Every structure is written in C-alpha cells, then in structure tokens.
Amino acid sequence: MRRLLLSFVLLFFTGLAQAAGPAAGATAPDALGKGRDGKPVTLEQYRGKIVVVSFWASWCSYCLKELPVLDALQRNAGGLLQVVAVNVKDTPEDYRVMMRQMKGYSIVQSRDADGGIADRYAVTGYPSLWIIDHEGKVASHHSGYGEGSLDDIIGEINKVLRAQAARSAPARPEAG
C-alpha cells in the first residue's frame, strides 16, 4: 500500500513539473514542428543564436499582433536572433491562409498540427513566447501579449546577448 501511495505521489509531482514546462536554465525541447517546406524545424539548426519561439494560433488576436513585432525584431537583430513562430492545431486550410498573409515575414514559420510540441512546452494559452539561449537552454517564458511586454522581452533578449558576449570574450591578462 505504501509503495502504491508513493508511486501516486511521485507521478502527481512529476505531472506538475511537466505542466510548468521547461524551467529557466533547462534544455528546451528540440523539435519545433514542420516548416513551410514540410521539413522538421529544430532548435539545433539555430545553435549559436538566441531563438525566440512563439506558439500561436490563427484565432488568437494577440498572436496576430505579436507576430509582425517579432518579425521586425528579428530583422533588426543583425543575425544574432532567430524567431520561430509555431502554429498550433490550426486546420490545414487556416494555416495555408495565414502563411499567405505572412508571406513576406523573415521569421521561420512551422506547424504543430496535433499540439504535441506545445504540450512539451506546457503551452496553456496564446501567444506563449520562449527565449532560448545560444546553447539551447531556456532563458525565460512569457504568456500573453501586450504593448508593455515588448520592453521586457527586448530587455531579456539583450540580457542573454550580453551573457553570451561575456562568455565568448577572451580573458584579459592581469596587469602585473
């Protein structure tokens, strides 16, 4: 009986940990859906860059406001940043319509048709934005979108860029 109870408690807390999604500092799930060309999109493809992953749906008005802002952010980042917009569970027809509307975007667009990838990130609302550092570790997570959140997101991206620059800077010899 004790083992059964202990097993239940462990499963319960494991489920809670998974429901929160990957924690800051944890390795982010690699798979990000299938791209417009039908090929898999992964974080590994963008190793060395900061990756902003935004989970979105066509019916989400805040998502539709966030995506052009993320596109502009990537265009102004000078190659240091890659945005991956992961569409979750839209019908194939709705997805095609959105891809036509977003034809000029520079961000990578992928599709999570069954929601399995969003589940690994514990997405419960849209948009859900994840900032992943150059090593594939979660730097931060944002749920929802508002004009005021943009400054926070840019600040966190800059913080990750500064940390990356500090780690890759050559050591200075001590004056002696």
Secondary structure, 3 states (H helix, E strand, C coil): CHHHHHHHHHHHHHHHHHHCCCCCCCECCCEEEEECCCCEEEHHHHCCCEEEEEEECCCCHHHHHHHHHHHHHHHCCCCCEEEEEEEECCCHHHHHHHHHHCCCCCCEEEEECCCHHHHHCCCCCCCEEEEECCCCEEEEEEECCCCCHHHHHHHHHHHHHHHHHHHHCCCCCCCC
